[in-house]
Amino acid sequence: MTLHHFDALPGRPGQFELWPTLGYLVHSFVQELVARGFLQTTFQRFLDDSKGFKSVLLTSSLFGLFHLHFGFAAVILTMVSSVVFGLFYLRNPNIAGVTLFHFIAGGCAFWFGLL
């Protein structure tokens, strides 16, 4: 799906709709479960990364590359936001917190027309 499908181009706020919003909450949970719960935690243990910064950068790079088909801007946006979420997870290692942070940040960006 593209922003044209929702008729929400950059600079134009998106509309709140219940089912897509709940779908995005589930999507945020699944992404954070895979990124933080599985990948980042596994990389941190495998690399013996006591501070976790290498694991955050590696996980963020992988998720950024997964968005390459959307263009270079999507890769950069994904990598930067993933680093922020990864650092948040290092400080507060629970999936619920980082999921809510992801959901609120992404939702606000969409609803205020930044995406």
Secondary structure in CASP SS format (residue, H / E / C, confidence):
PFRMAT SS
TARGET T0000
AUTHOR 0000-0000-0000
METHOD secondary structure of the structure
MODEL  1
M C 1.00
T C 1.00
L C 1.00
H C 1.00
H C 1.00
F C 1.00
D C 1.00
A C 1.00
L C 1.00
P C 1.00
G C 1.00
R C 1.00
P C 1.00
G C 1.00
Q C 1.00
F C 1.00
E C 1.00
L H 1.00
W H 1.00
P H 1.00
T H 1.00
L H 1.00
G H 1.00
Y H 1.00
L H 1.00
V H 1.00
H H 1.00
S H 1.00
F H 1.00
V H 1.00
Q H 1.00
E H 1.00
L H 1.00
V H 1.00
A H 1.00
R H 1.00
G H 1.00
F H 1.00
L H 1.00
Q H 1.00
T H 1.00
T H 1.00
F H 1.00
Q H 1.00
R H 1.00
F H 1.00
L C 1.00
D C 1.00
D C 1.00
S C 1.00
K C 1.00
G C 1.00
F H 1.00
K H 1.00
S H 1.00
V H 1.00
L H 1.00
L H 1.00
T H 1.00
S H 1.00
S H 1.00
L H 1.00
F H 1.00
G H 1.00
L H 1.00
F C 1.00
H C 1.00
L H 1.00
H H 1.00
F H 1.00
G C 1.00
F H 1.00
A H 1.00
A H 1.00
V H 1.00
I H 1.00
L H 1.00
T H 1.00
M H 1.00
V H 1.00
S H 1.00
S H 1.00
V H 1.00
V H 1.00
F H 1.00
G H 1.00
L H 1.00
F H 1.00
Y H 1.00
L H 1.00
R H 1.00
N C 1.00
P C 1.00
N C 1.00
I H 1.00
A H 1.00
G H 1.00
V H 1.00
T H 1.00
L H 1.00
F H 1.00
H H 1.00
F H 1.00
I H 1.00
A H 1.00
G H 1.00
G H 1.00
C H 1.00
A H 1.00
F H 1.00
W H 1.00
F C 1.00
G C 1.00
L C 1.00
L C 1.00
END
